[in-house]
Amino acid sequence: MSGAVTAIHVADQRGAAMLDHAHVEVDRLGIVGDRYRKTRYRRGTAVTLVAEEDVAACATALGTPLSTRDTRRNVATRGVDLAALVGVRFRIGTALLLGVERCDPCGLLERRTTRGVRAQLHGGLRCDVLEAGRITVGDRVGEGP
């Protein structure tokens, strides 16, 4: 893999605006400060990724502005085949993640953006955190142990 993190977005409450962060701390329960961080482990809910290229292609196809922040996914990447990471352990920064399953867009994204986004966008990736650590914009996405 040769890709990297291009942005990190976190919302502290359901429905709140996604805010950009230069780095975040993650543990088994999720991203510290994120709305989906739970008090108990839930498979595939700790961190979500989205490919910047997929968002750009969707925006072009629909002729509408769309950013990685709009997708409400936590970590935007460039140069990473997210679908290939399902079932794979990989590192971002000092954190070790496991790709659990695809994270296809839901109706909420379409209601907040534009009609057709749900069918056009190729989703993202839901991940578990296997080893706590820090994820920083610019970190490489690489193979894990």
Secondary structure in CASP SS format (residue, H / E / C, confidence):
PFRMAT SS
TARGET T0000
AUTHOR 0000-0000-0000
METHOD secondary structure of the structure
MODEL  1
M C 1.00
S C 1.00
G C 1.00
A E 1.00
V E 1.00
T E 1.00
A E 1.00
I E 1.00
H E 1.00
V E 1.00
A C 1.00
D C 1.00
Q C 1.00
R C 1.00
G C 1.00
A C 1.00
A C 1.00
M C 1.00
L E 1.00
D E 1.00
H C 1.00
A C 1.00
H E 1.00
V E 1.00
E E 1.00
V E 1.00
D E 1.00
R C 1.00
L C 1.00
G E 1.00
I E 1.00
V C 1.00
G C 1.00
D C 1.00
R C 1.00
Y C 1.00
R C 1.00
K C 1.00
T C 1.00
R C 1.00
Y C 1.00
R C 1.00
R C 1.00
G C 1.00
T C 1.00
A C 1.00
V E 1.00
T E 1.00
L E 1.00
V E 1.00
A E 1.00
E H 1.00
E H 1.00
D H 1.00
V H 1.00
A H 1.00
A H 1.00
C H 1.00
A H 1.00
T H 1.00
A H 1.00
L H 1.00
G C 1.00
T C 1.00
P C 1.00
L C 1.00
S C 1.00
T C 1.00
R H 1.00
D H 1.00
T H 1.00
R C 1.00
R C 1.00
N C 1.00
V E 1.00
A E 1.00
T E 1.00
R E 1.00
G C 1.00
V C 1.00
D C 1.00
L H 1.00
A H 1.00
A H 1.00
L H 1.00
V E 1.00
G C 1.00
V C 1.00
R E 1.00
F E 1.00
R E 1.00
I E 1.00
G C 1.00
T C 1.00
A E 1.00
L E 1.00
L E 1.00
L E 1.00
G E 1.00
V E 1.00
E E 1.00
R E 1.00
C C 1.00
D C 1.00
P C 1.00
C C 1.00
G H 1.00
L H 1.00
L H 1.00
E H 1.00
R H 1.00
R H 1.00
T C 1.00
T C 1.00
R C 1.00
G C 1.00
V H 1.00
R H 1.00
A H 1.00
Q H 1.00
L C 1.00
H C 1.00
G C 1.00
G C 1.00
L E 1.00
R E 1.00
C E 1.00
D E 1.00
V E 1.00
L E 1.00
E E 1.00
A C 1.00
G E 1.00
R E 1.00
I E 1.00
T E 1.00
V C 1.00
G C 1.00
D C 1.00
R E 1.00
V E 1.00
G E 1.00
E E 1.00
G C 1.00
P C 1.00
END
